[in-house]
Each structure stands twice: as C-alpha cells, then as structure tokens.
Amino acid sequence: MFDHVRAGLGVAALCLAATAGAQSADPVVTPTPPVAVTVAKPLEVVSGTMLPSNTEVFLALDKDLTSKKARVGDSLEFHVARDVMLGQYVVIPRGTPATGKITYRTGKGVFGKSAKMEFSIDQLVLAGKPITLSGVHRISGDGNTGATVGAVVAAGVIGGLVVTGRSATAAAGSEWKAMTKEPVAVSITG
C-alpha cells in the first residue's frame, strides 16, 4: 500500500516539474501597478514676483583678457551669455551688458613662474537699472617647469633666469558665473 502511495507521489512530482518547466518557457507577464507622481504646479509669475538673490548668471567676456596688458583696477566688459529665466519668463535676457574689474595681478617671472590674475564681476545693467552681482575668478598661465629644469641642467642657475612663465589669459566669449546679490523685482509688460 505504501508503495502505491510512493509511486503516486513520484508521478505527481514529475507532473509538477513538467508544469514548472512549461511555465518558465512562457512566463506570464503581469503589468506593474501605476506609481503616483506628484507634478509641481508651474511657477506663477506676476508683477512684483522676485528673482531670488544668489541666482546664477552666466556671462561672457567681450574681449580677450591677458595679464600682459591688464592692470589692477582696469575695467572689464561682459554680456549675459544665457537667458536668466523665472518660470516661463526671461527676466535677464542674453546680451545684457555687465561690468567687472581686475582685482589682482602678478606678472610672469623667472624660473618658469607663470602670471596670475583675479577679476570680479560686479554688476549688469537691465533696463537702465544696475543689478549688483557677486563673482570672483582667478586664472593663471600654464607653468613652464619642464623648460626651467632643462635650462638649469644645461646652463645652471643662469639658464633658469632666462626661462619665464606664461601669461594668464581668458578668451573673448569664455563664460564665467556670477550670482545676483539681492532679489530682483520682476515687472511683466505686454
């Protein structure tokens, strides 16, 4: 009697294994339940809405900048490189003029010492009104260490005095980031 039961269980196990094999060949795909997504309301911009302080403004240099010609206190001219948006509105359009100045400069020197220069981006003028910006950038020339070492090895210390570093430069059109210092009131026209 127990042998019949054992034989029946063996057949049942074989049937289950065959069924499981058939299921893995054709898997049943159940759709994933939908996921709840929160959609943010569009920003409502009305006259009097404020562009927050510390809003990024990307500016491009109007002319090449080089430490060969620049001096501390020299003014620099920029223009806004990308529209500054608030919601769907352009608050500060591309092309808006901006100014800055050279705040620090060293010349290139002997033994491959390269020049360094620092400049600030101070303000832009929008519809005749100045908007204060905050942005300080430092640039330096590429080092000339390899040439200096070669000159010192070839001609001693005198050779090192002949090799100078490179000037600090920034190309016209290069982009630099500044931030608005204070909130800017938005006025919707038309």
PyMOL CGO cylinders between C-alpha atoms (Angstrom):
from pymol import cmd
from pymol.cgo import CYLINDER

trace = [
    CYLINDER, 0.00, 0.00, 0.00, 2.75, 2.41, 0.86, 0.3, 1, 1, 1, 1, 1, 1,
    CYLINDER, 2.75, 2.41, 0.86, 4.49, 1.51, -2.38, 0.3, 1, 1, 1, 1, 1, 1,
    CYLINDER, 4.49, 1.51, -2.38, 1.39, 2.70, -4.36, 0.3, 1, 1, 1, 1, 1, 1,
    CYLINDER, 1.39, 2.70, -4.36, 1.38, 5.95, -2.49, 0.3, 1, 1, 1, 1, 1, 1,
    CYLINDER, 1.38, 5.95, -2.49, 5.11, 6.40, -3.09, 0.3, 1, 1, 1, 1, 1, 1,
    CYLINDER, 5.11, 6.40, -3.09, 4.67, 5.67, -6.79, 0.3, 1, 1, 1, 1, 1, 1,
    CYLINDER, 4.67, 5.67, -6.79, 1.72, 8.12, -6.96, 0.3, 1, 1, 1, 1, 1, 1,
    CYLINDER, 1.72, 8.12, -6.96, 3.77, 10.80, -5.26, 0.3, 1, 1, 1, 1, 1, 1,
    CYLINDER, 3.77, 10.80, -5.26, 6.62, 10.22, -7.72, 0.3, 1, 1, 1, 1, 1, 1,
    CYLINDER, 6.62, 10.22, -7.72, 4.26, 10.68, -10.69, 0.3, 1, 1, 1, 1, 1, 1,
    CYLINDER, 4.26, 10.68, -10.69, 2.78, 13.82, -9.12, 0.3, 1, 1, 1, 1, 1, 1,
    CYLINDER, 2.78, 13.82, -9.12, 6.30, 15.22, -8.57, 0.3, 1, 1, 1, 1, 1, 1,
    CYLINDER, 6.30, 15.22, -8.57, 7.13, 14.57, -12.24, 0.3, 1, 1, 1, 1, 1, 1,
    CYLINDER, 7.13, 14.57, -12.24, 3.94, 16.34, -13.35, 0.3, 1, 1, 1, 1, 1, 1,
    CYLINDER, 3.94, 16.34, -13.35, 4.73, 19.36, -11.16, 0.3, 1, 1, 1, 1, 1, 1,
    CYLINDER, 4.73, 19.36, -11.16, 8.28, 19.53, -12.52, 0.3, 1, 1, 1, 1, 1, 1,
    CYLINDER, 8.28, 19.53, -12.52, 6.98, 19.39, -16.12, 0.3, 1, 1, 1, 1, 1, 1,
    CYLINDER, 6.98, 19.39, -16.12, 4.42, 22.11, -15.36, 0.3, 1, 1, 1, 1, 1, 1,
    CYLINDER, 4.42, 22.11, -15.36, 7.08, 24.31, -13.77, 0.3, 1, 1, 1, 1, 1, 1,
    CYLINDER, 7.08, 24.31, -13.77, 9.32, 23.83, -16.81, 0.3, 1, 1, 1, 1, 1, 1,
    CYLINDER, 9.32, 23.83, -16.81, 6.49, 24.82, -19.12, 0.3, 1, 1, 1, 1, 1, 1,
    CYLINDER, 6.49, 24.82, -19.12, 5.85, 27.96, -17.07, 0.3, 1, 1, 1, 1, 1, 1,
    CYLINDER, 5.85, 27.96, -17.07, 9.47, 29.10, -17.23, 0.3, 1, 1, 1, 1, 1, 1,
    CYLINDER, 9.47, 29.10, -17.23, 9.44, 28.77, -21.03, 0.3, 1, 1, 1, 1, 1, 1,
    CYLINDER, 9.44, 28.77, -21.03, 6.41, 31.10, -21.35, 0.3, 1, 1, 1, 1, 1, 1,
    CYLINDER, 6.41, 31.10, -21.35, 6.49, 33.49, -18.40, 0.3, 1, 1, 1, 1, 1, 1,
    CYLINDER, 6.49, 33.49, -18.40, 3.28, 35.24, -17.53, 0.3, 1, 1, 1, 1, 1, 1,
    CYLINDER, 3.28, 35.24, -17.53, 3.80, 39.00, -17.53, 0.3, 1, 1, 1, 1, 1, 1,
    CYLINDER, 3.80, 39.00, -17.53, 1.74, 40.95, -15.06, 0.3, 1, 1, 1, 1, 1, 1,
    CYLINDER, 1.74, 40.95, -15.06, 1.58, 44.70, -15.54, 0.3, 1, 1, 1, 1, 1, 1,
    CYLINDER, 1.58, 44.70, -15.54, 3.31, 46.82, -12.92, 0.3, 1, 1, 1, 1, 1, 1,
    CYLINDER, 3.31, 46.82, -12.92, 0.88, 48.82, -10.84, 0.3, 1, 1, 1, 1, 1, 1,
    CYLINDER, 0.88, 48.82, -10.84, 0.88, 52.55, -11.59, 0.3, 1, 1, 1, 1, 1, 1,
    CYLINDER, 0.88, 52.55, -11.59, 3.12, 54.76, -9.46, 0.3, 1, 1, 1, 1, 1, 1,
    CYLINDER, 3.12, 54.76, -9.46, 1.75, 58.01, -8.05, 0.3, 1, 1, 1, 1, 1, 1,
    CYLINDER, 1.75, 58.01, -8.05, 3.71, 61.01, -9.37, 0.3, 1, 1, 1, 1, 1, 1,
    CYLINDER, 3.71, 61.01, -9.37, 3.43, 64.48, -7.93, 0.3, 1, 1, 1, 1, 1, 1,
    CYLINDER, 3.43, 64.48, -7.93, 3.53, 67.16, -10.61, 0.3, 1, 1, 1, 1, 1, 1,
    CYLINDER, 3.53, 67.16, -10.61, 4.74, 70.54, -9.43, 0.3, 1, 1, 1, 1, 1, 1,
    CYLINDER, 4.74, 70.54, -9.43, 2.49, 73.46, -10.24, 0.3, 1, 1, 1, 1, 1, 1,
    CYLINDER, 2.49, 73.46, -10.24, 4.07, 75.84, -12.71, 0.3, 1, 1, 1, 1, 1, 1,
    CYLINDER, 4.07, 75.84, -12.71, 5.54, 78.89, -11.04, 0.3, 1, 1, 1, 1, 1, 1,
    CYLINDER, 5.54, 78.89, -11.04, 3.05, 81.72, -11.23, 0.3, 1, 1, 1, 1, 1, 1,
    CYLINDER, 3.05, 81.72, -11.23, 4.94, 84.86, -12.14, 0.3, 1, 1, 1, 1, 1, 1,
    CYLINDER, 4.94, 84.86, -12.14, 3.18, 88.18, -11.74, 0.3, 1, 1, 1, 1, 1, 1,
    CYLINDER, 3.18, 88.18, -11.74, 4.48, 91.73, -11.49, 0.3, 1, 1, 1, 1, 1, 1,
    CYLINDER, 4.48, 91.73, -11.49, 6.21, 92.10, -8.14, 0.3, 1, 1, 1, 1, 1, 1,
    CYLINDER, 6.21, 92.10, -8.14, 7.45, 88.49, -8.08, 0.3, 1, 1, 1, 1, 1, 1,
    CYLINDER, 7.45, 88.49, -8.08, 11.12, 88.41, -7.11, 0.3, 1, 1, 1, 1, 1, 1,
    CYLINDER, 11.12, 88.41, -7.11, 14.04, 86.72, -8.85, 0.3, 1, 1, 1, 1, 1, 1,
    CYLINDER, 14.04, 86.72, -8.85, 15.83, 85.40, -5.75, 0.3, 1, 1, 1, 1, 1, 1,
    CYLINDER, 15.83, 85.40, -5.75, 19.26, 86.51, -4.63, 0.3, 1, 1, 1, 1, 1, 1,
    CYLINDER, 19.26, 86.51, -4.63, 22.06, 84.05, -5.48, 0.3, 1, 1, 1, 1, 1, 1,
    CYLINDER, 22.06, 84.05, -5.48, 20.51, 83.32, -8.88, 0.3, 1, 1, 1, 1, 1, 1,
    CYLINDER, 20.51, 83.32, -8.88, 23.20, 82.13, -11.31, 0.3, 1, 1, 1, 1, 1, 1,
    CYLINDER, 23.20, 82.13, -11.31, 24.03, 84.43, -14.21, 0.3, 1, 1, 1, 1, 1, 1,
    CYLINDER, 24.03, 84.43, -14.21, 26.45, 83.22, -16.88, 0.3, 1, 1, 1, 1, 1, 1,
    CYLINDER, 26.45, 83.22, -16.88, 28.45, 86.00, -18.54, 0.3, 1, 1, 1, 1, 1, 1,
    CYLINDER, 28.45, 86.00, -18.54, 30.86, 86.03, -21.47, 0.3, 1, 1, 1, 1, 1, 1,
    CYLINDER, 30.86, 86.03, -21.47, 33.91, 88.26, -21.83, 0.3, 1, 1, 1, 1, 1, 1,
    CYLINDER, 33.91, 88.26, -21.83, 33.58, 90.82, -24.62, 0.3, 1, 1, 1, 1, 1, 1,
    CYLINDER, 33.58, 90.82, -24.62, 37.36, 90.97, -25.36, 0.3, 1, 1, 1, 1, 1, 1,
    CYLINDER, 37.36, 90.97, -25.36, 40.41, 88.77, -24.83, 0.3, 1, 1, 1, 1, 1, 1,
    CYLINDER, 40.41, 88.77, -24.83, 41.96, 89.21, -21.40, 0.3, 1, 1, 1, 1, 1, 1,
    CYLINDER, 41.96, 89.21, -21.40, 45.72, 88.81, -20.82, 0.3, 1, 1, 1, 1, 1, 1,
    CYLINDER, 45.72, 88.81, -20.82, 47.96, 89.59, -17.88, 0.3, 1, 1, 1, 1, 1, 1,
    CYLINDER, 47.96, 89.59, -17.88, 50.45, 91.15, -20.34, 0.3, 1, 1, 1, 1, 1, 1,
    CYLINDER, 50.45, 91.15, -20.34, 48.22, 94.18, -20.78, 0.3, 1, 1, 1, 1, 1, 1,
    CYLINDER, 48.22, 94.18, -20.78, 45.82, 94.13, -17.79, 0.3, 1, 1, 1, 1, 1, 1,
    CYLINDER, 45.82, 94.13, -17.79, 46.48, 96.14, -14.64, 0.3, 1, 1, 1, 1, 1, 1,
    CYLINDER, 46.48, 96.14, -14.64, 44.75, 96.11, -11.24, 0.3, 1, 1, 1, 1, 1, 1,
    CYLINDER, 44.75, 96.11, -11.24, 41.71, 98.38, -11.39, 0.3, 1, 1, 1, 1, 1, 1,
    CYLINDER, 41.71, 98.38, -11.39, 41.17, 98.00, -15.16, 0.3, 1, 1, 1, 1, 1, 1,
    CYLINDER, 41.17, 98.00, -15.16, 37.50, 97.57, -16.04, 0.3, 1, 1, 1, 1, 1, 1,
    CYLINDER, 37.50, 97.57, -16.04, 36.19, 94.56, -17.94, 0.3, 1, 1, 1, 1, 1, 1,
    CYLINDER, 36.19, 94.56, -17.94, 33.12, 94.26, -20.13, 0.3, 1, 1, 1, 1, 1, 1,
    CYLINDER, 33.12, 94.26, -20.13, 30.88, 91.21, -20.25, 0.3, 1, 1, 1, 1, 1, 1,
    CYLINDER, 30.88, 91.21, -20.25, 27.46, 90.32, -21.62, 0.3, 1, 1, 1, 1, 1, 1,
    CYLINDER, 27.46, 90.32, -21.62, 24.91, 87.81, -20.31, 0.3, 1, 1, 1, 1, 1, 1,
    CYLINDER, 24.91, 87.81, -20.31, 25.58, 84.56, -22.18, 0.3, 1, 1, 1, 1, 1, 1,
    CYLINDER, 25.58, 84.56, -22.18, 22.34, 82.69, -21.33, 0.3, 1, 1, 1, 1, 1, 1,
    CYLINDER, 22.34, 82.69, -21.33, 18.82, 83.95, -20.61, 0.3, 1, 1, 1, 1, 1, 1,
    CYLINDER, 18.82, 83.95, -20.61, 18.03, 84.02, -16.89, 0.3, 1, 1, 1, 1, 1, 1,
    CYLINDER, 18.03, 84.02, -16.89, 14.54, 82.54, -16.50, 0.3, 1, 1, 1, 1, 1, 1,
    CYLINDER, 14.54, 82.54, -16.50, 11.89, 82.71, -13.79, 0.3, 1, 1, 1, 1, 1, 1,
    CYLINDER, 11.89, 82.71, -13.79, 9.21, 80.18, -14.64, 0.3, 1, 1, 1, 1, 1, 1,
    CYLINDER, 9.21, 80.18, -14.64, 8.43, 80.71, -18.32, 0.3, 1, 1, 1, 1, 1, 1,
    CYLINDER, 8.43, 80.71, -18.32, 9.66, 84.32, -18.33, 0.3, 1, 1, 1, 1, 1, 1,
    CYLINDER, 9.66, 84.32, -18.33, 13.04, 85.69, -19.37, 0.3, 1, 1, 1, 1, 1, 1,
    CYLINDER, 13.04, 85.69, -19.37, 13.99, 88.07, -16.56, 0.3, 1, 1, 1, 1, 1, 1,
    CYLINDER, 13.99, 88.07, -16.56, 17.54, 88.88, -17.68, 0.3, 1, 1, 1, 1, 1, 1,
    CYLINDER, 17.54, 88.88, -17.68, 17.91, 88.44, -21.44, 0.3, 1, 1, 1, 1, 1, 1,
    CYLINDER, 17.91, 88.44, -21.44, 21.02, 87.15, -23.18, 0.3, 1, 1, 1, 1, 1, 1,
    CYLINDER, 21.02, 87.15, -23.18, 23.18, 90.05, -24.37, 0.3, 1, 1, 1, 1, 1, 1,
    CYLINDER, 23.18, 90.05, -24.37, 22.54, 92.29, -21.33, 0.3, 1, 1, 1, 1, 1, 1,
    CYLINDER, 22.54, 92.29, -21.33, 25.77, 94.25, -20.64, 0.3, 1, 1, 1, 1, 1, 1,
    CYLINDER, 25.77, 94.25, -20.64, 27.76, 93.69, -17.45, 0.3, 1, 1, 1, 1, 1, 1,
    CYLINDER, 27.76, 93.69, -17.45, 31.00, 95.01, -15.96, 0.3, 1, 1, 1, 1, 1, 1,
    CYLINDER, 31.00, 95.01, -15.96, 33.78, 93.88, -13.71, 0.3, 1, 1, 1, 1, 1, 1,
    CYLINDER, 33.78, 93.88, -13.71, 37.37, 94.76, -12.88, 0.3, 1, 1, 1, 1, 1, 1,
    CYLINDER, 37.37, 94.76, -12.88, 40.85, 93.33, -12.38, 0.3, 1, 1, 1, 1, 1, 1,
    CYLINDER, 40.85, 93.33, -12.38, 41.41, 92.92, -8.63, 0.3, 1, 1, 1, 1, 1, 1,
    CYLINDER, 41.41, 92.92, -8.63, 44.78, 91.11, -8.54, 0.3, 1, 1, 1, 1, 1, 1,
    CYLINDER, 44.78, 91.11, -8.54, 47.63, 90.51, -10.98, 0.3, 1, 1, 1, 1, 1, 1,
    CYLINDER, 47.63, 90.51, -10.98, 51.17, 89.20, -10.97, 0.3, 1, 1, 1, 1, 1, 1,
    CYLINDER, 51.17, 89.20, -10.97, 53.41, 89.15, -13.98, 0.3, 1, 1, 1, 1, 1, 1,
    CYLINDER, 53.41, 89.15, -13.98, 55.25, 86.11, -15.25, 0.3, 1, 1, 1, 1, 1, 1,
    CYLINDER, 55.25, 86.11, -15.25, 58.67, 85.67, -13.76, 0.3, 1, 1, 1, 1, 1, 1,
    CYLINDER, 58.67, 85.67, -13.76, 61.95, 83.84, -13.95, 0.3, 1, 1, 1, 1, 1, 1,
    CYLINDER, 61.95, 83.84, -13.95, 62.37, 80.13, -13.30, 0.3, 1, 1, 1, 1, 1, 1,
    CYLINDER, 62.37, 80.13, -13.30, 59.11, 79.42, -15.16, 0.3, 1, 1, 1, 1, 1, 1,
    CYLINDER, 59.11, 79.42, -15.16, 56.85, 81.34, -12.75, 0.3, 1, 1, 1, 1, 1, 1,
    CYLINDER, 56.85, 81.34, -12.75, 53.56, 81.99, -14.56, 0.3, 1, 1, 1, 1, 1, 1,
    CYLINDER, 53.56, 81.99, -14.56, 51.37, 85.06, -14.21, 0.3, 1, 1, 1, 1, 1, 1,
    CYLINDER, 51.37, 85.06, -14.21, 48.21, 85.03, -12.10, 0.3, 1, 1, 1, 1, 1, 1,
    CYLINDER, 48.21, 85.03, -12.10, 45.22, 87.29, -12.33, 0.3, 1, 1, 1, 1, 1, 1,
    CYLINDER, 45.22, 87.29, -12.33, 41.95, 87.70, -10.45, 0.3, 1, 1, 1, 1, 1, 1,
    CYLINDER, 41.95, 87.70, -10.45, 38.88, 89.60, -11.59, 0.3, 1, 1, 1, 1, 1, 1,
    CYLINDER, 38.88, 89.60, -11.59, 35.45, 90.32, -10.22, 0.3, 1, 1, 1, 1, 1, 1,
    CYLINDER, 35.45, 90.32, -10.22, 32.10, 90.56, -11.99, 0.3, 1, 1, 1, 1, 1, 1,
    CYLINDER, 32.10, 90.56, -11.99, 30.32, 93.44, -10.28, 0.3, 1, 1, 1, 1, 1, 1,
    CYLINDER, 30.32, 93.44, -10.28, 27.08, 94.39, -11.98, 0.3, 1, 1, 1, 1, 1, 1,
    CYLINDER, 27.08, 94.39, -11.98, 24.85, 94.26, -15.01, 0.3, 1, 1, 1, 1, 1, 1,
    CYLINDER, 24.85, 94.26, -15.01, 22.57, 96.96, -16.30, 0.3, 1, 1, 1, 1, 1, 1,
    CYLINDER, 22.57, 96.96, -16.30, 18.99, 95.91, -17.03, 0.3, 1, 1, 1, 1, 1, 1,
    CYLINDER, 18.99, 95.91, -17.03, 16.54, 98.47, -18.43, 0.3, 1, 1, 1, 1, 1, 1,
    CYLINDER, 16.54, 98.47, -18.43, 18.83, 101.25, -17.22, 0.3, 1, 1, 1, 1, 1, 1,
    CYLINDER, 18.83, 101.25, -17.22, 18.98, 99.90, -13.66, 0.3, 1, 1, 1, 1, 1, 1,
    CYLINDER, 18.98, 99.90, -13.66, 22.15, 98.39, -12.15, 0.3, 1, 1, 1, 1, 1, 1,
    CYLINDER, 22.15, 98.39, -12.15, 21.85, 94.90, -10.64, 0.3, 1, 1, 1, 1, 1, 1,
    CYLINDER, 21.85, 94.90, -10.64, 24.70, 94.00, -8.28, 0.3, 1, 1, 1, 1, 1, 1,
    CYLINDER, 24.70, 94.00, -8.28, 26.47, 90.71, -8.96, 0.3, 1, 1, 1, 1, 1, 1,
    CYLINDER, 26.47, 90.71, -8.96, 28.95, 88.66, -6.99, 0.3, 1, 1, 1, 1, 1, 1,
    CYLINDER, 28.95, 88.66, -6.99, 31.59, 86.66, -8.81, 0.3, 1, 1, 1, 1, 1, 1,
    CYLINDER, 31.59, 86.66, -8.81, 35.37, 86.41, -8.40, 0.3, 1, 1, 1, 1, 1, 1,
    CYLINDER, 35.37, 86.41, -8.40, 37.54, 84.31, -10.69, 0.3, 1, 1, 1, 1, 1, 1,
    CYLINDER, 37.54, 84.31, -10.69, 41.26, 83.52, -10.70, 0.3, 1, 1, 1, 1, 1, 1,
    CYLINDER, 41.26, 83.52, -10.70, 43.24, 82.49, -13.77, 0.3, 1, 1, 1, 1, 1, 1,
    CYLINDER, 43.24, 82.49, -13.77, 46.89, 81.64, -14.19, 0.3, 1, 1, 1, 1, 1, 1,
    CYLINDER, 46.89, 81.64, -14.19, 49.24, 80.89, -17.05, 0.3, 1, 1, 1, 1, 1, 1,
    CYLINDER, 49.24, 80.89, -17.05, 50.46, 77.37, -17.69, 0.3, 1, 1, 1, 1, 1, 1,
    CYLINDER, 50.46, 77.37, -17.69, 53.69, 76.60, -15.90, 0.3, 1, 1, 1, 1, 1, 1,
    CYLINDER, 53.69, 76.60, -15.90, 56.98, 76.29, -17.72, 0.3, 1, 1, 1, 1, 1, 1,
    CYLINDER, 56.98, 76.29, -17.72, 58.59, 73.85, -15.28, 0.3, 1, 1, 1, 1, 1, 1,
    CYLINDER, 58.59, 73.85, -15.28, 59.98, 71.45, -17.92, 0.3, 1, 1, 1, 1, 1, 1,
    CYLINDER, 59.98, 71.45, -17.92, 61.80, 74.21, -19.77, 0.3, 1, 1, 1, 1, 1, 1,
    CYLINDER, 61.80, 74.21, -19.77, 63.13, 75.62, -16.49, 0.3, 1, 1, 1, 1, 1, 1,
    CYLINDER, 63.13, 75.62, -16.49, 64.54, 72.26, -15.37, 0.3, 1, 1, 1, 1, 1, 1,
    CYLINDER, 64.54, 72.26, -15.37, 66.13, 71.75, -18.80, 0.3, 1, 1, 1, 1, 1, 1,
    CYLINDER, 66.13, 71.75, -18.80, 67.69, 75.21, -18.75, 0.3, 1, 1, 1, 1, 1, 1,
    CYLINDER, 67.69, 75.21, -18.75, 69.06, 74.76, -15.22, 0.3, 1, 1, 1, 1, 1, 1,
    CYLINDER, 69.06, 74.76, -15.22, 70.55, 71.38, -16.15, 0.3, 1, 1, 1, 1, 1, 1,
    CYLINDER, 70.55, 71.38, -16.15, 72.06, 72.75, -19.39, 0.3, 1, 1, 1, 1, 1, 1,
    CYLINDER, 72.06, 72.75, -19.39, 73.30, 76.15, -18.21, 0.3, 1, 1, 1, 1, 1, 1,
    CYLINDER, 73.30, 76.15, -18.21, 73.00, 76.18, -14.42, 0.3, 1, 1, 1, 1, 1, 1,
    CYLINDER, 73.00, 76.18, -14.42, 71.14, 78.84, -12.45, 0.3, 1, 1, 1, 1, 1, 1,
    CYLINDER, 71.14, 78.84, -12.45, 71.77, 81.42, -15.18, 0.3, 1, 1, 1, 1, 1, 1,
    CYLINDER, 71.77, 81.42, -15.18, 69.74, 79.25, -17.59, 0.3, 1, 1, 1, 1, 1, 1,
    CYLINDER, 69.74, 79.25, -17.59, 66.81, 79.24, -15.13, 0.3, 1, 1, 1, 1, 1, 1,
    CYLINDER, 66.81, 79.24, -15.13, 66.81, 83.03, -15.10, 0.3, 1, 1, 1, 1, 1, 1,
    CYLINDER, 66.81, 83.03, -15.10, 66.27, 83.07, -18.87, 0.3, 1, 1, 1, 1, 1, 1,
    CYLINDER, 66.27, 83.07, -18.87, 63.16, 80.86, -18.82, 0.3, 1, 1, 1, 1, 1, 1,
    CYLINDER, 63.16, 80.86, -18.82, 59.98, 82.74, -17.90, 0.3, 1, 1, 1, 1, 1, 1,
    CYLINDER, 59.98, 82.74, -17.90, 56.47, 81.51, -17.24, 0.3, 1, 1, 1, 1, 1, 1,
    CYLINDER, 56.47, 81.51, -17.24, 53.39, 82.15, -19.33, 0.3, 1, 1, 1, 1, 1, 1,
    CYLINDER, 53.39, 82.15, -19.33, 50.81, 84.92, -19.17, 0.3, 1, 1, 1, 1, 1, 1,
    CYLINDER, 50.81, 84.92, -19.17, 47.37, 84.38, -17.65, 0.3, 1, 1, 1, 1, 1, 1,
    CYLINDER, 47.37, 84.38, -17.65, 44.75, 84.62, -20.39, 0.3, 1, 1, 1, 1, 1, 1,
    CYLINDER, 44.75, 84.62, -20.39, 41.00, 84.28, -20.94, 0.3, 1, 1, 1, 1, 1, 1,
    CYLINDER, 41.00, 84.28, -20.94, 39.50, 84.31, -24.42, 0.3, 1, 1, 1, 1, 1, 1,
    CYLINDER, 39.50, 84.31, -24.42, 36.72, 86.59, -25.61, 0.3, 1, 1, 1, 1, 1, 1,
    CYLINDER, 36.72, 86.59, -25.61, 33.45, 84.69, -25.34, 0.3, 1, 1, 1, 1, 1, 1,
    CYLINDER, 33.45, 84.69, -25.34, 34.63, 82.49, -22.45, 0.3, 1, 1, 1, 1, 1, 1,
    CYLINDER, 34.63, 82.49, -22.45, 31.84, 82.06, -19.87, 0.3, 1, 1, 1, 1, 1, 1,
    CYLINDER, 31.84, 82.06, -19.87, 32.10, 82.98, -16.20, 0.3, 1, 1, 1, 1, 1, 1,
    CYLINDER, 32.10, 82.98, -16.20, 29.48, 82.54, -13.48, 0.3, 1, 1, 1, 1, 1, 1,
    CYLINDER, 29.48, 82.54, -13.48, 28.24, 85.24, -11.12, 0.3, 1, 1, 1, 1, 1, 1,
    CYLINDER, 28.24, 85.24, -11.12, 25.30, 85.40, -8.71, 0.3, 1, 1, 1, 1, 1, 1,
    CYLINDER, 25.30, 85.40, -8.71, 22.74, 88.10, -8.08, 0.3, 1, 1, 1, 1, 1, 1,
    CYLINDER, 22.74, 88.10, -8.08, 23.46, 89.71, -4.69, 0.3, 1, 1, 1, 1, 1, 1,
    CYLINDER, 23.46, 89.71, -4.69, 19.91, 90.86, -4.00, 0.3, 1, 1, 1, 1, 1, 1,
    CYLINDER, 19.91, 90.86, -4.00, 16.43, 89.84, -5.14, 0.3, 1, 1, 1, 1, 1, 1,
    CYLINDER, 16.43, 89.84, -5.14, 15.35, 91.44, -8.43, 0.3, 1, 1, 1, 1, 1, 1,
    CYLINDER, 15.35, 91.44, -8.43, 11.72, 92.59, -8.77, 0.3, 1, 1, 1, 1, 1, 1,
    CYLINDER, 11.72, 92.59, -8.77, 10.02, 91.30, -11.92, 0.3, 1, 1, 1, 1, 1, 1,
    CYLINDER, 10.02, 91.30, -11.92, 7.80, 93.60, -13.95, 0.3, 1, 1, 1, 1, 1, 1,
    CYLINDER, 7.80, 93.60, -13.95, 5.59, 91.87, -16.54, 0.3, 1, 1, 1, 1, 1, 1,
    CYLINDER, 5.59, 91.87, -16.54, 4.86, 94.02, -19.59, 0.3, 1, 1, 1, 1, 1, 1,
    CYLINDER, 4.86, 94.02, -19.59, 2.71, 93.40, -22.65, 0.3, 1, 1, 1, 1, 1, 1,
]
cmd.load_cgo(trace, "trace")
